Amino acid sequence: MQRRAPPPTDSDAVEEPLVNLTPLIDVVFVVLIAFMLIAPVLDIDLVELASGGATQKKEATLSPISITIRADNSIWFQGKGVSLKELEKILKAEKKTHPNQTPQLIPDKQANFGTYQAIKNLLEASGFTQMDVVLKPG
């Protein structure tokens, strides 16, 4: 007759090795501290919104540098359709003739953001430091 092995008891059960989480927690804290140190230094492009109170009703005056983006993403300067390359030349000339003027950008709400961003980049490259974004209500 063959002898059977005794059934395993709780003390014979195989224990899974414990996972040491200390190195993981250390790495997470180091990354957290790095973000806390870097965050205040980041330069974030902010858009300041004008307060729209009833006491501040001003008529929008048309700037001599007025750029319109239509719904089909066409670009218009002073009522004349232009391309981005033409607009770049025009903006550089306008900066020389009107150095203290703030350009106005009038985008259609159906226009792509990429067109707005391209014009904003052209304005910055032409030397303008500010621009007014004119939003039509409704």
Buried (B, 14 or more C-beta within 10 A) or exposed (E): EEEEEEEEEEEEEEEEEEEEEEEEEEEEEEEEEEEEEEEEEEEEEEEEEEEEEEEEEEEEEEBEBBBBBBEEBBBBBBEEEBEEEEBBEBBEEBBEEBEEBEBBBBBBEEBBEEBBEBBBEBBEEBEBEEBBBBEEEE
